[in-house]
Every structure is written in C-alpha cells, then in structure tokens.
Amino acid sequence: MRERDFYDPFKNMPLKLMMLVEVRPTALKNYGEMSEDERIRADDAARSAKDRAEKERIIDMIERGEVF
C-alpha cells in the first residue's frame, strides 16, 4: 500500500486541537488549569509521541488529572 493510505491526520496535530476534535471537554478543562510548565511538558510529550495511541494516552492522563 502507498504511504498516503496510512495517513493519520492526528500525527502532527497539536495536543489542544486533538482534544477539541475528539470532544474531550474534561481533558480540555484540566489542560487549561495546568500551569504553563505542565502544559509545555505535556505538549512536548505529545510532539515526541510515536503515534495517535500514545497521544491519546497523554490526553487520558490529563483527563484523569494526573500531573505532568
């Protein structure tokens, strides 16, 4: 199969936008309440994530209120 057949639009999507697209209001609320340093660490972790599943795990952590 060609590479474009495996295209994942979430691969390069910023973390906050991914939460908006997936309609994750609790994660968005918690993300907004995080300190700037925590948000930077979460965003860095999302940028270095290998795939969509790893980014979703980060969002799940934020949704549960786990500190980054």
MOGI-V778865 format. One record per residue. N is the residue number from 1. RES is the residue in one small letter. D_FIRST is the distance of its C-alpha to the first C-alpha in Angstrom with 2 decimals. Layout:
((N	RES	D_FIRST) (N	RES	D_FIRST))
//
This chain:
((1	m	0.00) (2	r	3.75) (3	e	6.65) (4	r	8.37) (5	d	6.56) (6	f	8.24) (7	y	11.33) (8	d	14.51) (9	p	17.60) (10	f	19.84) (11	k	18.67) (12	n	21.26) (13	m	23.54) (14	p	27.15) (15	l	28.51) (16	k	31.12) (17	l	28.79) (18	m	26.46) (19	m	29.64) (20	l	30.60) (21	v	27.32) (22	e	27.29) (23	v	31.04) (24	r	32.39) (25	p	36.03) (26	t	37.53) (27	a	35.12) (28	l	35.87) (29	k	39.58) (30	n	39.51) (31	y	37.45) (32	g	40.10) (33	e	42.84) (34	m	41.46) (35	s	43.29) (36	e	41.79) (37	d	41.19) (38	e	39.37) (39	r	37.11) (40	i	36.37) (41	r	35.52) (42	a	33.27) (43	d	31.49) (44	d	31.12) (45	a	29.69) (46	a	27.14) (47	r	26.15) (48	s	25.66) (49	a	23.72) (50	k	20.43) (51	d	18.78) (52	r	19.83) (53	a	21.53) (54	e	23.73) (55	k	24.74) (56	e	25.64) (57	r	27.80) (58	i	29.61) (59	i	30.24) (60	d	31.49) (61	m	33.88) (62	i	35.18) (63	e	35.62) (64	r	37.68) (65	g	39.77) (66	e	38.98) (67	v	40.17) (68	f	37.78))
//
